């Protein structure tokens, strides 16, 4: 598609300028070409052919059609415009228009988001939908105003699972001593350390090379991410721990949002609400397909007892309850309905 070709060409230009030491200037307005089409940039750090990447491109198509070509979104994948922290700050500074970022990364900017990363807080995809497509999700989108971001929507990344290159994981004892890449998130780091792992926070862009070189033993991610990012080539063992449920928040530069005006703001939100549902459906289908793909690639898959993991981290749950008790109660209540 023309949009993808344009994105690749733009990324090459950015890289060339960076290597030559030439600075790249950004103004505070979306780019508008002579034909009147306004181009926005939308970035993420994961693969283009995952559920999130496909949904980004589909959202861009929806916007182009719904605005009759007034707005064209160029999508950038695989960290072309930087890591997640870079893209969050880019939206705050209006150098990036839209970014797709994990809830865990947002927890570094706003502590309230850290409650969403508590292990085993969500018991099913349906439970997650009640939370993130309902009042709690809307509340978290609204909180982003406090850190100079506009929240557009919440998509699914999925339940996270553990991989490693050393041995099968059937119990908590098998986790002990593994050097595991985690996101830069204090809840995740504390959890894996409590289980006896050497938790190593690292951006995803650096993690794969570290796994290849043996500097890391493993990592944890949803199965689709594991599949689409070729983790099976560096890790033989997959444990379906489903220890945490991850979402990604679609955020926008407030300046870009304000520039849309009421008419186009409504169009953007209508298109996002449609994609919120479509992406979740796509994510779950691809997650199941990914497990089959990983088996075909030779991964050995185990299903350890999750209660052992909960019990091993019992002290942490006491601390989290003290910090995030109200949020935990609201989320858990939706899981029993």
N, C-alpha and C positions, 0 to 999 in steps of 0.2 A: 504493500500500500504506500501511497505517496507520503503519508504521515510518518511511517516507519523509516522510509528512505531519508526523509528530511531530518529525522532524529539522529540517524547514524551519521549523516553528513555534518550535522551540528556538533556531535560529540567529537568527530575527527578534528574539526576546526578548533574546538576548545582544547583538545590535547596538544595540537600543534602550537597553539599560542602559549600554553603552559610550558612546553618544552623549550620554547624560544625565549621565555622570560618576559613575554609581552603580557601586560595586564589586560583583563577583560572587564570592560565597563558595563555596569547595569544601571538602567534608569529605574524610576519608580512607577512605570506604566507598562502594561502589556504591549508587545510589539504589534503594530498594525501595518499591513501591507497596502499598496496603492488600491487594491480592489476592495478594501474595507474589511477584510477578514482579520480578526484579532487572534494572534497566536499566544497560547498559554503553554507553560512547561509543567509537566507532571512527572514526578520521580519516585522510584522505589529502589531497594537494594537487592531484591531477589530476582529469580529467573523470569524471563519474558513469557515462557510457556507454562508457568504455574497458574493456578486458579486466579491469583491476584493479578498477575501480569495480563492474562487474557481479559479479565474484567476491566482493567484499566483501559485497554484498547477498545473494548466494547462501550465503556462509558464515554470515551472520546468520540466514538461514532454516534452515540445517542445525542451528545451535545451538538455535534456538527449538523446533524439532521434536524434536531428540534429548534436550532437557532437559524436554520436556513443558510448555513455557512458563515454566519457572523462570527462564531467562535470555533477555532480549531485548536485542539489540544495535542501537543506533541508529547509522546510518552517515552520515558527514559528508564531502562531497567538495569539490573546488575550493578547498581551503584555508579552509574555513569556520571551523576551529578554529586557524588559524595556519599558518605555513610549516612545513617539515619539522623544522627545529631546534626550533621551538616545540613540536611534537608529541612529539619525543623527550624534551625537558625536561619536558613535561607527564606523560609516562609515568614518568619518574624521580621526579617530585614527586607522583604519584598524582592529578593533576587531569584526566588523560585515561586511559582504561582500555587502549585498543588503538590502535596507529598503524601505518600502512603507509609505510615510508620507504626511499628509495633507498640502496643500498650506499655510494654516493659520499658522501652526507651523513653516514653513520655513520663514514666515514673521518676526519671531523673530531673525532670523539669517541674513536676507537681506531685507531691508525695501521696495525694489521695489516690492516684492511679496505681500505686503499689499494691493496694488491697486486691486488685484484680488478678494478681500473679500468685496468690496464695495457693499452694498445691492442693489438689483434690477438692477445690471449692465448687467446681461444676461437675455434675454427675452425668450429663448427656448433652447432645447437640440441641435437643428441644429445650432443656433448661437454659442453655446459653442464649437461645433465641428470645426467651421470655425476658432475660436480663438486658441484652444489648439492643433488642428491637423495641423495648418498652421504656418505661419512665426512667429506669436506672441508666440506660444507655443515653437517653436524651439529657439527663443530668450531667453525665460525664462530657458529652459534647459541649454543653453550655459552660462547663468549667474551663474549657480551653480559652475562653475570652480573657481569663485572668492572666494568661501568659502570652497575650498578643497573637492568638491563633484563632481562625474560624474553623469550627468543626463541621464537616459536611456529612460524614457517615461512618459506619463501623462495619467492616467486613471480617470474615473469618479467616484465620490462619490455621486453626485446628488444635486438636489435642497433641501435646508434645510427647515424644518417645525418645528413649536413650539408645545410642549406638556406640560401639567401641571396636577396637582392633585386637583386643587381648583374649577375651573369653565370653561365653554366654552369661547373661545375667538372669539368674533365677531367684535371687534373694538379695536382701540388703547387703549381706556379706560379700557378694560378688561386685558390689560397687566400690568397696573399700580400696583406696589406693589408685583408682583410675583418675587420670588427668583429663578432666572434661571441660570443653569450651562451653561457657554460658554467655548469655547476653549480659550487658553491663547493668545488672539489676540486682539490688541488694537482697530481695526476697529469694531469688533463684540461687544466688551465691550462698546464702545462709543455709538453704535447704540441702544443697549438695555437700557442703562441708559437714553438716550434721550427719549425713549418711556415710561420711568417711572418705569422700572423694576429694581430689585436689581440684577445686573449682577455679577455672581460669577465665575471667571475663575478657572478651575479645570481640571486635567487630566481625561480622560474617565474612567480609571481604578478605580478612587475614586468616580466617579459621581453616579454610580448605588447604592452603599451603602448609599450615602447621600440622594438619592431619597427614598430609602426604609425606612430610619430612619426619614424622614420628615425634614431633614436639608435643603433640596432643594424642591421647589415646582415643578420645571420643567426643561426642557432642549430643545435643538434644534438640529436636525439632519435630514438627508434624511430618507425617510420612510423605506427603506430597513434596515438601521442601527437601526431604532426604533424597527422594527419587530424582527430582528435577535438577538437583545440584550435584548429582553423581557421587553421593557419599558412599554408595556401595563399592566404589572403586578403592576406597581407603579404609573402610570399616566393614568387617565381615559379620558382626553380630548386632542384631536389633532386638531390643526388649520393649514390648508394648506396655510401657508403664502408664501412659496417659496421665502423667502426673500434674499437668497444668494445661489449661485451655487458653489459647492465645487469639487475640483479635488484632487487626490493624485499623488504625483510625485514619480517615482521609481528612487531611487538614488543608486549609487554604490561607494564603496571605490575606490578612484583613484589608489591605489596600486594594488588592485585586477584587475581593468580594465587594467592597464599596463601589468599585468602578463599574460593576455590572449593572447597577440600577435595579429597581424592584422587579421589572418584567423579566429580566434575565436571571435574577436571583431565584425566582420561582421556578424557572425552567431548569436551572442547575439542580435545585433540590428535588424536583420531580424526577429527573433522570437519575439522581443518586438514590432516591428511595426505590426505584425500580431495580437498580443494580445491587442494592443491599440484599434483596431477596435472591436475585439470580446468582450472585457470587457465592452465597452460602450453599445453594443447591449444587453449583459446580464444584465447590471445594469438597463437599462430602462424597460426591461421585468420584472425583479424582483421588481422594484419600484411599478409598477402597481399591481402586485400580492400582495405586502406588504399591500397596502391600503385595499384590500379585507380581508387579514388575520387580520388586526387590527380591522376592523369592527366586524369580527367574534368573536374576543376576548373581545368585549364590549366597544371599544373606541367610544366616541362620536366625530364625525368629523364635523368641520365647515370650511367655506371658507370666511374669512374676506376680506374686500375691501383693496387691497394692496396700493391704492393711499393714503389712510389715513396714512399708515406707512411711505410712502415717504414724505408726507407733514409734518409729525411730526418731521422728521429728516432733514428738509430743511437746517438748519444752518450747519449741518455736511457736507452736500453735497457741500456747498460753500467752506469749508475748504479742502475737498478732491479734489475738482476741482483745487484748487491752488497748491496742492502738486503733484497730479497725472494726471494733465490735458491731457498731450500727450497720455498717456496710455488709459485713459478713452475714448478719441476721437477715437483712433484706434479701440478699442473694440466696441464702439457704432456704428461706421461706418459699421462694418461687420454684425451688426444686422439689417441693413436696405437693405442689398443686396438680 
